[in-house]
Amino acid sequence: MGMPVRIDDSLYEQAKTEAQIERRTIAGQIEFWAMVGRAALDNPDLPVTFVADSLASLSEPRDDLTPFVPRSKAN
């Protein structure tokens, strides 16, 4: 369920710009930033860029993936 929230105009404009680049909705961009911030606070030893990239990878399609097979099990 969505909930209307008031945010600063400059934050809205930043989210709008970034959402277009990342092909997300404005609400989706703000939700992504919130998830990154929350995960970064929960994992202060990890770089924020690693956290953001890891979360972004979760939304990528999984249809064309090749499973990882360790070399020790490939033979």
N, C-alpha and C positions, 0 to 999 in steps of 0.2 A: 504494500500500500504506500503510495506517495504522500509526502507531507510538505506543504509549502513552507519555505524557509526564507527569511530575508538575509541577503548577503550584500556586501559592499559592491558598488557599481564597478570598481576597478577589478575586483576578483571575478565578477561576472564576465567582464570583457576579456580578461586573461583566459578564463575557462572556455569562452566562446572561440577564441583564436586557437587555443590548444586542441579543443574538440574537433575543429575542422581538420587540423593537421593529423590527428590520431584517428580520425573517422569514428568519433564517438558523439553522442548527444552532449549537450552542455551539462545536463544532470549526470550523465555517465562519467564525464570528465571530473566533475566535483566528487562523485563517489569514488573514482579511482584514486584521486589525490587523498581522500580520507582513508582509503584502505592502505595506501603507501605510508601515510603518516602513522597510522595505527601500528602497522607491521614494523616500521622503523623504530617506534617507541618500544615495542615488545622485543626487538632484537637490536639493541644499541651497538653491539659489536660488529654488525654488518653495515657496509656502505649503503647509503640510501639508493644509489643507482642500481646496486645489485638487487635490492628489495623491489624497486620499481620494475626492473627488467624481469625478475622472477614472476611477479604478479601479472605483468603484461603477457608473459608466455603462457599463462594458464588459460587465456582466452583465445589462443591461436587454435585453428582447426587441427584435429589429430588424425584425420583420415589418411594423409599421405606420409605418416611417420614410419620410420624403420626402427624396429626395436633394437636397443643396445645389446650387443652380445660380447661379453668379455673375451679377449683373445684366448684365455685359458680354456674357455668352453667352446671355442669355434672349431677346434680340431677334432 
